[in-house]
Amino acid sequence: MNRSTGFGWQALRRGQVTIQDGFWQRWRDLIGETTLAHEFEELRADGHLDAMLLDRRMHRGRALADPWAEAGYWGGSVFWDSDLAKWLEVASARLEQTRDPALEAHVDEIIGLFEQAQRPDGYVNSHILTWRPHHRFKNLRDLHELYCAGHLIEAAVVHSEATGQDRLLQVARRFADHLVARFGREPGQIRGYCGHPEVELALLRLYDATEERQYLDLWRYFINERGQSPNFFEQEAAARLDLRPFRQNHPGSPYAYMQAHEPVRAQTKVVGHAVRAMYLFAAAAWLALEDGDDELLATCERIWQDVTKSKLYITGGIGSASENEGFTRDYDLPNENAYAETCASIGLFLFGHRLLQARLHSQYGDIMELALYNNILSGISLDGRSFFYENPLASHGSHRRVRWPWWCPCCPPNLARLISSLSGFLYSEKGQSIAIHHYVNSEARKDGFTLRVRTGLPYAGNNTIEVQTEAPVETTLFFRIPGWATQHTMTINGAEVTPRVEHGYAMIQRPWASGDRIELNFDLPIRMKFCRFEVEANRGRVALTRGPLVYCLEQVDNGADLDALTLPPDADFAPEERPDLPDGMLGLVGSGFREQVRDDGLYADEPAAAQPTTVRALPYYAWGNREPGEMQVWIRRAVR
């Protein structure tokens, strides 16, 4: 099914797009061949699989997690089911790409655990059923029940689409039907919502797959009910006799943490937990598109502008503070203490993708691309076996990837599920038109019309798009012109054309025949980027970018004390192949200065001497894969 709302664009689905060769196929296959197996073994070692047996003797965490018992995280965590579900989603997408009997066996094993744990009324949650069986939906603020349900539903939709089987989908639909019965404004229903938005995204995917309007109605209810007065979480806490103060030190309103401080449509500034905010507004943007709701869409666009104009790291990271894993004030973007959670950038990517279907504007694709190539990809090591939870823009050497973030393993499977399903984010259709948002080696198919894209990105700007069609057809193709491309050229069958560019998309309408070939080339200048004065951490500093990639310095290339390095405003950098970097990766090399250590006392009448030196940078996503040491994105400017 490929349902169209008639309002906006519709993404081409994974099954219509095949990623072939190149940068993203290598990453997809690394995750499919290495990361999936690694994550499965870590989930098993953590106790995620045993937790589904609903036996307290089996429902335990690693010894390292014991101190969390004081915070209520005894045994397995409240969100463990979601990690299993995300893994199932990744594995299902992998099975759509290639047959793997061993992986199929693991998938079937976990599906069987969910089937066994599900109650007759459809409810399933290993933590609640093991430790608090009489407390279903009594602490929606904290216990992640609907969040876990959401990830299970999303995994089930992908599993059904990828394998043609419905075992997991049946589990998910029984749970979703239970939620439909329990939540809403009718007598006897719970007039609440989850503290961690996610089920909203899941319900829209389930509705999209089944066209069952009850899922659309519940999705709409959750969006419209959140933040209404009186506050549901206050009423819920009183009902369970929980009189403890809630998040007294939270930046802003305590309920901003879970986007429940005011109704969605009334919000003008993004606040609170970054992942929760992005999931909520991605779902709200999709609802606005589904319902043709201009008011809700305007709210989402307002929030997007607030995020991208005053709270976005140059790497595509969002959420600067660890205290709330999220947002503080405008322009509060520290580097070494940046939180910039991997999952938050994934949420930003999803939010941008939804808005891109409503408004074909390159600003959304540009930010999606920025987040994907930088902050998101930084979250996984080059060997696919270790991960960042936070993604700072500077480090003195203590920030290292870990094999498994046992305290909250949300990011590893979340990153894996995005990359494994990346093919579903590359193209959109509207009527007879097709838009290309991201240049990835791929083949896209629609009603007998095929586009075959070949690209040199992210390290070269050449792109070739070949047309294959059963019969000549007139249609309009839209090509995103990235914001980093100061110049671009286009030819069709060797003849240069100058298409009209509107909102960052070049448009070509003409009859297309098999064999037609479009050459679209972008320049990839190396840029020195400067920051607004209001960002205190970046005053007097510059950053290096090339194409979609942000670059950084590492100690292994430049020696210790990276802050002693300075760059003149006209520093000349060039791409560089290096034997210590993976094949195909380009570093940058240029000239700068190193401030010399002085021995004439703590203070002096003259500035320290600066000696010319060679400066080397590598893509930010690749940092931390060699020997430990310092890292820095924002580099001091030399004073003339």
N, C-alpha and C positions, 0 to 999 in steps of 0.2 A: 504494500500500500504506500502511496506517496501523496498523502492528503495535502491539498493546498487551501489556505485560508482565503485567498483572494485579496489579501491585504499584506503587501510586502513580498519578500522573497522567501524561497524555501531551499534549505540546504540540500545538496545532493547527498544521498546516504552512502554509508560505507560500502554497501553492495554495488553501488554505481561507480565507485572510484577505486582504482588499484594503484598503490604506490609501487614504483618500479625503480630499482637501482638508486644509487646516490646517497646523499647525506642522511635523509630521513629513513630510507629503507635499512641502512646500517644500524641506526638507532632502534628502529622497530624490531629488527631481527636480534639485536643484542638483548633487548628486553624479553623477546619471545624465547630465545635460546638459553639465556643466562639468568636474567633478573627474575623471571617467573619461578624457576626452580629454586633460586636462592631465597626468594620471599616465602615460598611454600615451606621450606625447611625451617625458616625463622618463625613462621606462624605456628608450625607444629611444636617447635621447641618452646615457644612462649606459652603454649597451652590453649591457643585459639580453637583448635579442633576438639581437644578433650572437653573444653568448656561446653560444647554443644551437646554433651552427654547429660547435662543438667544434674551432675553429681558433684556435691561440694568437695569430695575427696579428689576429684579430677579437675575441678574448676579452680585452678591456681595460676599465679603468675611466676615469673622468674624470681629468684631470691633477691635480685637487685630491686625489685619493686616493693619489697616488704615495707619500707618506710611510708609508702603511700597508703597503707592500711589506716593510718591515723586520719587521712583525708577522705576515707570512705571507699577507697579503691582496693578493698580486700578481694582476694581471689582475682579473677579476671576483671578487666576494666569494663565500664559501662558501654564502651563503644567498640568492643572487640568484634561483635557481629558485623559491623560495617567494614572492618578490615578484611574479613573473609569474603564479604560480598564484593568488595572492590577487586580482590584477587580473582574471584570468579569472573568478573567482567573482563579483566585483562585476558585471562585464559580463554574465555569464549571468543573474544576477538582474534586471538591467536589461532584458534581452531578454524576460524573462518578463512584464515590465510594459508594454513598448511595442516595436513593430517599429522597427529602426534598421539599414538595410542597411550603412552605413559601419561601425557597431560590429560587426555580424556579420562583416564582412570582416577586421577586426582580430582578432576572436576566432578565426576560422578560420586566420589566419596564424600565430598563436601555437600553436594546437593542432597545425598542421602541423610547426612547429619541434620540439615535443615528440615527435611521431611519428617524425620523421627522426632525432632524437638517441637514441631508445630502442634499447637493445641487444636482440639476439634473446632473451636470458633475462629481459627485462622491466626491467632496470636502466636508470635515466636520472638523470643528475646532471651538469650542464654543467661544474661546477668539477672534479669528480673525473675525469671522462672526458677533460677537456682537459689538466689539469696533473698528475694522480696516477692514471693509469689502472690501475696495479697495486696501488692502495691502497684498494680498496673495503672499507668497513666495518672499517678498521684503526685509525681514530681516531674512534670514535663519540662520544667525550667532547667533541670540539671542532668537528668538520667538518659538523655539521648535516645529514647525509645523510637520516636518517629524518624530521627536521623538514621538509625540503623535500618528501620523499615525502608526508608528511601533508597539506601544503597542496595538493599536486597532487591527491590523492585527494578532499579536500573540494571543490575546484573542480570536479572531474569529476562528483561527485554532484549538485551544484547545476546544472551545465550540462545533465546528462541530464534532471533534473526540469523544468528551465525550458524546454528546447528540444525534448525528445523525441528528441534525437540521442544516439548512444552512442560517437562517435569518441574523445572525451577519456576517457570511462568505460572504454573498452577499454584505453587506455594505462594508466590508473590501476589497473585490475584486474590487468593483467599485472605491474605493479610490485608490487602488494600480494601477488599469488601468489608472486612471487619472495621477498618478505619472509617469507611463511609458510614457505617451504622453507628459508630461511637461518637463521631465529631460533627458538630454543626450547631444550629440555633433552634432545633426542634426540641420539644420536651423530652427529658431523659438523656439528651446528648451532652457531651462535654464541650463547653464553649471556650476552647483553648487551642493551643498550637505549640509547636516544639521550640525549646530554647535555642536549638541549633538548626536553622533552616537547612533543608536538604530534601525533605519529602516532597516539597513543592516541585522541584525539578523532576523528581521521580514520577509524580502523578501526571505531569504533562507528557513525559515520555510514554507512560502507560496508556494515556488517552490517545496519544499520537499513534500507538501501535494497535489499539483495539477499537477506537472510536466510541468507547463506552462513556456517555456523558456524565455519569456519576463521578468519574475520576476528574473530569473537567470542573464539575461543580465543587468538589472538595478542594481542588487546587485553588479555585477562585475564592472559596471561603477562607482558606488559610492566609491568602494574601490580604484580603480585605479585613479580616478580624484582628490581625496582629496590631498591637499597640492601642487598641480601643480602650476607652475608659468605662468602668473601672478596670484597672490593670489585672489581667488574668493571673499573673504570677503571684501577685500579692494575695489574691483571693485563694489561690491554690495553697500557698504557704500557710495561711491561716487555717484552712480546712484540715491540714495535716499536723496542726499545732507546732509548726516550725516558726519560732519567734526570734531566731537568730538574725542579727543585722545582715543585710545582703550587700556585698561589694561596696562598702562605705568609701573605700579609697579609689574606686573606679573613676577614670577620667570622664567627667560629665555625669549624666544620669546613670545610676546603677543598671537600669534595664536597657540602656543603649548597648550594652555588651552583647545582647541577643536581639537587637533591633526591635525592642518592644517598648520603647520610650514614648513613641507616638505613632499614629497610623502611617502606613507606608506612603500614602498620597500626600501627607503633610510634610514629609521630610525634605529638607533643602540642603543639608550638609551630611556627608557620610561620617558616621561615628561608629564606635564600638569595635567589636571583633571583626577583623578584615575578612576572614573566610565566610563567616556567617552573613556579613553584609553583601558580599559578592554573590553568594548562592541565592540569597533572597532577591536581589535586584535582577539577576539573570532570569529567575523564574518570573518575576514581575514583568520584565520586558517581553518575555514569551507570551504571557497572558495578555499584555497590551496588544501584541500582534495578533493573537488568536481572536480577541474580542473587538479589534478595531477601536481600542480605548485610547484616545488621544491624550486624555488627562493623565493616565497612568504612564503612558510612553513619555510624556513631558517630564514627569517626576524622575523616571529612569535616566533620561538624558541630562537632567539637572544634577543628579548624583554622579553620573559619569564625568561631567565637566568638573565637578568639585574634586573628584579623585585625581583626574589626569592633570589638572592645572595647578594643584597645590599639595598633593600627597603622594606623588609617584616618583619612585627612584629612577634614575637614568637607566637602570638595568631592567625595568619593568616590575620591580618589587613594590609591594604596598604593605602598610601596617608597620609603623616604625617602632612601636613600643612593646616590650615583653610583658608589661604589667597587664595589659588587656589583649595581647596578641593582635594589636590593631592600631587604630587611628588616634591621634591626639589633635594638636592644633595645626593650622596651615603652616606649611614650610618647615615642619619639624621633621627633618630627614637626617638624623645622625648616621655616620658611616660605620664605625666600628661596632656600635651598639644596635645597628639596624636589626630588626626582627625579620621582616620581609620573608615570611613563611612561604615555602614552596606551594602549599595548597592555596594560599591567598592569591598568588599569581595565576594559578590554574582557574580560580574563581573569576579573576579579572578577564582571563581569556574567554571563559564561557559567557560572561556578561557582554563583552565586546562582540562576540559572535551573534548573540541574540539581537543586539542593536543593529548590527550589520544587516540582518534580514529585514529590519523595519526601515532603515535608512541606508541606502547604498552610498556610504561615505568612507573614504580611505582612512579617516582618523581612527576608526574602529579596527580596521585591519592592521594599521600601523602599530597600534598598541598591542594587539594580539601577537604580532610578529616580534615586537620588542620583548614581551614577556616570555614568549616561547623559546627564543634563541638565547636568552640570557638568564633571567632569574629562575625560570622553570628548569631549563636544562642543567643549570648549575647544581640542582638538587640531586643529581646522580653522578657517580664517578664514571670515568671512561671505561672501566671494566664492568660496570653494571652491578656491582656488589656492595656499594656503600653509598651513604646518602647524607645530605644536609637537610635539616629541618628549617633552621634559619639561614639566610643568605646575606651576610654582611658585606659591606663594600670596602672594608679595611680589616686587617687582622695583624696582630703582632706574632702570630704563629700558633696560637692556642686553639683556633677554630679548625677542627678536622671533621671530615665525614666519618660516620659510624656505620658499622655493618648492619645495625638495626636499632632504631630509636625506641627501645623497649617501653619508655614511659608513654609514648603516644605515636604508634607506627602508622599515622594516617598518610604521611606524605609519600613514602615509597610506592604503595599500590596505587595511589591517586595519580602520581606522575606516570606510572606505567600504563594506567588505563587511558590517559589522555593520548600518549604517543601511540599506543596500540590501535586507537580509533581515530588517529589524525586524519585519515582519508575523508572522514565525514565533516571536516571543517574547511575544506579547500575551495569548494565551488558552491554556487547557488544558482537556482533557476527561477524564472518568472515568465510564465507563458512560454514563448519560444526563445527567450533570451537566456544566456548563460553568463555568469560573472565568475572570473578567476580572482580569488582573493589572495592566495598564497602560491608562490612558484615552487613546486615540488615535483620531482620526476614522477609522473603519474599518468593514468589514462582515465578519462571521465566519459561516461556513457549516458545518453538521454535519448530515448525514442529513436534509435537507429543512427544517432549523430554522436560521433566520438571525437574528443579532443585528446591529443597525445602531447604532453608537456615535457620538455627537457630543459633543465636549468643548471647553471653553474653555481647558484647560490648555496651557501652564504658567502663563498669566497670569490666568485666571479659573477658578473652581471649579465651574462648572455642567456637568453631564453628563446626556445623554439617551440612553437605550437603548430602541430600538424592536424589537419582535418581529415576525418574519414566519415563518409556518409553513404547510405544505400542509394540515395538519389539527391540531386542538387536541392538545397533548401535555403530559403532566405531567413536569416535570423540575425540578432544583434549579439555581439560578444563584447563583454566589458572586462577591461584589464586594469587591475589596481596599479597605479603608479606610486611606488613607495615614497614617503616623505623624505627619506634620506637620498633619493636619486635626484640630484640637481639637473641632470640631463637624461633624456632617453630618446632613442630612435626606434622607428618601426618600419618594417617592410612587409609587403604581402607579395609572395611569389617573386621576390627580388626587386619589386618596385617600391620606392620610398613613399610613405603616406604620412600625413599629419592629421591624426584623428582629433575630433573634439574631445576635450577632457572636462568632465563635470564632476565636482566633488571628489576629485582625485582618481576618477576612473576614465580611461580612454575607451571610446565607444566606436565600434565598427559594425555598421549594418550593411549587408550585401548578400547576394546569393553565394553560398559556399558549396564547393564540390570536393570530392575526394582528391587528396593530394595537395590541396591548398596549404600553403606554409607561411606562417607569420614569424618574423624575427623581431623580437622585442629586447632591446639591449639597454641596460641601465649602467650609468657610471657608478663606480664605487670609490668616491674620494675618501681619503683619510681626513677626518675632521677633528678639530679641537673644539670641545664643547665647554661652554661657560654657563654658570648657574646664576640664578637671581640672587641679589644681595640678601634677601630675607632668609635664605638657607645658610645659617651660621656656619655649619660644618664645611661648606664649600667656598667660603670667601677666599679669594686669592688662589683658587685652584682651577685646574682644567682636567678634562677627561678626553680619552681617545676613542673614536668610533670609526668603523668602516662598514658600510652597508648596514645590515641589520645587527651587526655585532658590536658590543661594548668590549673594550679591552682593559686589561689591568696589568700592573707590575707585580712580579714575584721576586722574592729574595734570591731564589735559586738562579735567576738570570741577571740580577742587578746588584747583588750584595746586600748586606744588612743595612738598617737605617734608611728605609725607602723614603722617609720624609726629608732626608737630606738632599734628595734629587729635586731639581727644578727644571721646568721647560719654558723656553722663551715663547712669546705669542706666535712667532713665525717658525716654530720648530718644524723641521722637514722629516717626515717619517715615510717609510716605504714598506710594502709587504715583504715577508721573508719566510722562506722554507727553512726548517731546522730539523736536524736528525733526531733531536730529543722530543719532538712533537709528533703525534700520530700522522700517518700519511694523509695528505690533502689539507691538513690544517696549516693556516698561514699565521705567523706572528707578525709583529711590526718591529722595525728597528729605526732608530733616529738618534739625534744628537740632543744632549741636554747638559746640565751642570750638576756637580756634586759639591755641596757646601762642606768645606773642610773643618775638621775638628780643631778648635783653637786651644791654645795653652797659655793665653795671656789673661787669665782670670775669668770670673763669672760674667763681668760686664766689660765693655770696651767702647772706644770712641769711633771705631770703624766696623763695618760689617765683615763677617767672616769671608775669607777668600773662597771662590767657587772655581773648580777646575772642570774643563770640558770632559764629557764622558759619553759613552754609548749607552743608550737606553733601549731596553727590549721589553715588549709587551706581548701578551697572549690573550686569546679570547677569554672573557670572564667565565664562561661556562666551564672552561677547562682547568681553572685554578684548583690547587690543592690535590693534584694527582701525582705530583712528584715528591720531592723531599719536603718536610715541614719547613715553614718559614713565614715571613711577612707577606702580606698582599695589600695592594692599594689600587683603587679605581681613580680617585681624585688626587691629582698630582699638583704640587705647589708650582705657582707661576714664578718664573725668574723676574727679578726687578732690574730694569735697565738703569 
